[in-house]
Amino acid sequence: MEKPVIVQIEGVTRQFDKSTLPAVDKMTLSLQRSDILGLLGPSGCGKTTLLRLVAGFEQPQAGYVALAGRPVAGGGYWVPPEKRDVGIVFQDYALFPHLTVAQNIAFGLQQGRLKKSSTVRGRPEKSVQTRVNEVLALVGLEGLQKRYPHQLSGGQQQRVALARALAPAPALILLDEPLSNLDVQVRLRLREEIRKILKTSGTTGIFVTHDREEAMAIADWVGVMRQGRLEQLGTPEEVYQQPGTRFVAEFVTQANFIPARRRGQLWETEVGSFEVKTVREADFDIGDLMIRQEDLILKPDEEGKVAIADRQFLGREYHYSLVTASGRQLKARATGSSPLSVGTKVKLAIAKGTLEVFRGL
């Protein structure tokens, strides 16, 4: 059975200045219940503006937004943010420093300011306490109810912000670069926890990031944005393994691009000739061969046309910087216990079935 659509965005446009391109341009996408969408792209591509349009902090100049089948913006409709049944986690957490963890979370269940009353949004106070305890358990913060934000680590503060957004059990939760203020180790741990928390609660989510690994680790669907438009939407595997455009290939896979010319069944480059099964357009014979870093196989060869200019050991793998005879820079990643030395000449081979060609710039 197909899951119900929670987010429907149709032809949405938002332009702040007529002299510049729209921040969001004719955007169309939908998201089903309990799915997680990661909006990925460089700074200024419109990710956060799209999030704000869904939240109700911005109004579209064209198109419409519907949440759980209910129009909330466009086509004569306008529903304010507080009535959209949407939870929001901001980049800076936005916790109240004078409130405890429990009080910050309870705030998400209230209308108006925190006050001691018998009911909150129709919930008995006992029910509020029960819900606070439920979401604390969900985000793994049991026992920290009475602490204040300054007594928590950055990762704990982020989980409090997430718990506050989840407390009212919204139909949708929006996260604006939720991990950008954390150190690397905490980010790696929390990206797994965020996905687990959203999946456990069955909450539909949209989050914004410029980190490709973060998007692929958390999301069911990745939407790559460029200049206000959706360049490609697909599963993490589809976007990485089958990039629809050169921009997606460059931004998501961080692949190498080498000028190539078609010769029969092969594409000739300065580092060798290779068979390519996937060519996006059939009407060109000169293009750029895309080679992912992990698909380059380095074979020491004194007659090789490529030399190792630098090597970095990153624990599970080595990163190599390569230079061709023409001076072109290439990157390769490889595992193994016998690293190649800087200065070694190599011949390049390519993992089968991994090459693609794009029209040259």
C-alpha positions, -999 to 999 in steps of 0.1 A, spaced: 0 0 0 13 34 -10 20 57 19 1 90 21 19 122 9 29 145 37 46 172 17 35 184 -18 54 213 -34 42 223 -69 58 250 -90 69 270 -60 89 302 -68 104 327 -43 124 357 -56 138 383 -32 152 408 -57 141 412 -93 177 419 -103 188 384 -91 178 348 -99 150 334 -78 161 318 -46 137 290 -53 126 285 -90 96 265 -101 103 238 -74 82 206 -75 85 176 -53 66 154 -29 74 134 2 56 104 17 49 97 54 79 86 75 103 93 46 134 115 51 145 140 24 179 156 25 183 188 5 219 190 -6 237 217 -24 263 246 -21 257 278 -2 231 300 -18 214 273 -39 180 278 -21 179 250 4 171 270 34 146 292 15 127 261 5 127 249 41 113 283 52 86 282 25 75 248 39 76 261 75 56 293 66 84 318 73 83 328 36 55 331 11 58 318 -24 51 342 -53 40 313 -75 30 277 -69 16 261 -38 25 240 -8 3 214 8 10 195 41 -8 162 48 -32 170 20 -41 204 33 -31 235 13 -10 259 34 4 284 9 -4 296 -26 -36 295 -46 -53 318 -22 -43 298 9 -21 310 37 -17 291 70 7 307 96 37 286 108 22 279 142 -8 262 126 10 240 101 17 210 125 55 213 117 84 209 141 116 229 134 152 223 146 173 254 140 210 254 132 218 272 165 194 250 185 175 281 198 171 267 233 159 289 262 189 293 285 168 300 316 147 269 312 157 233 321 158 205 296 123 194 306 109 229 304 125 235 270 108 203 257 75 211 274 75 245 256 70 226 224 37 213 238 24 248 247 6 277 232 21 308 245 48 311 272 55 284 298 32 285 328 20 261 354 -15 252 345 -36 222 346 -38 218 308 -15 225 278 -30 224 243 -58 204 259 -34 179 275 -36 174 313 -3 184 330 4 148 339 2 140 302 27 168 294 52 152 319 46 118 304 53 131 269 84 149 280 97 117 295 88 98 263 108 121 240 137 123 265 139 85 263 136 87 225 166 110 221 186 92 249 186 120 275 169 103 304 181 117 337 190 152 323 156 168 328 168 193 354 199 205 336 201 238 319 215 242 283 248 255 294 254 223 314 251 202 283 275 193 255 267 205 219 255 171 210 231 170 240 218 204 232 211 193 196 191 163 209 171 186 233 162 208 203 151 176 184 131 164 214 113 198 217 104 196 180 92 160 183 72 165 215 39 176 198 42 146 174 41 169 143 33 155 108 66 169 96 99 180 111 123 204 94 160 205 103 183 234 90 219 221 90 213 205 124 249 192 127 270 221 113 280 235 147 293 202 161 328 186 159 334 157 135 331 128 159 299 141 174 285 147 139 292 112 128 275 98 159 245 121 158 237 116 121 230 80 129 210 89 159 189 115 141 179 89 114 171 63 141 150 88 161 130 99 131 124 63 120 115 51 155 90 79 159 77 75 123 82 112 116 85 126 81 116 148 79 133 173 56 168 185 65 192 209 48 229 202 45 259 209 23 276 177 34 271 149 9 280 121 33 256 135 59 228 136 33 234 101 22 237 87 57 205 102 70 181 105 41 159 81 22 158 106 -7 185 131 -17 175 163 -36 205 181 -51 198 218 -56 215 243 -78 205 279 -84 171 274 -69 162 244 -89 162 206 -82 190 192 -102 183 156 -93 161 137 -68 167 101 -60 178 76 -34 214 81 -21 225 52 -42 210 66 -74 223 101 -69 259 88 -62 260 60 -87 239 75 -115 244 113 -114 220 129 -138 241 159 -146 278 170 -145 270 193 -116 256 164 -95 286 143 -105 310 170 -94 292 180 -62 281 146 -49 308 121 -61 337 146 -62 349 126 -92 378 133 -115 370 146 -150 395 140 -179 390 153 -214 382 124 -237 375 117 -274 354 89 -288 372 63 -310 348 36 -319 338 18 -287 365 35 -267 371 69 -252 407 81 -255 423 101 -227 459 111 -219 460 83 -193 446 56 -215 416 44 -235 385 31 -218 352 15 -227 322 35 -214 287 19 -211 269 51 -200 269 82 -222 242 107 -212 240 122 -247 247 103 -279 254 133 -302 289 142 -292 324 127 -296 344 150 -274 336 151 -237 348 146 -201 353 112 -187 341 109 -151 362 86 -129 353 83 -92 382 84 -68 376 49 -55 374 34 -90 410 44 -99 433 14 -97 470 23 -94 496 -1 -108 533 8 -104 549 11 -138 581 28 -147 566 36 -181 535 50 -165 522 84 -176 510 94 -141 530 101 -110 520 101 -73 525 137 -61 513 132 -25 498 106 -2 477 109 29 468 81 53 433 85 67 430 53 88 409 30 66 423 42 33 450 62 15 443 93 -5 466 99 -34 472 131 -53 482 122 -89 497 143 -117 495 135 -154 521 143 -180 501 174 -190 500 186 -153 464 176 -147 456 168 -111 437 136 -102 426 121 -69 424 84 -59 414 65 -28 427 30 -21 428 5 7 456 -19 14 486 -24 36 513 -16 10 510 21 2 527 35 -29 555 61 -23 554 97 -34 571 100 -68 561 65 -80 550 63 -116 518 44 -121 496 31 -149 459 36 -143 432 10 -146 395 15 -139 369 -6 -121 346 -22 -147 313 -6 -155 319 26 -134 327 52 -161 305 79 -175 310 106 -200 295 141 -199 296 168 -225 326 190 -220 324 225 -206 
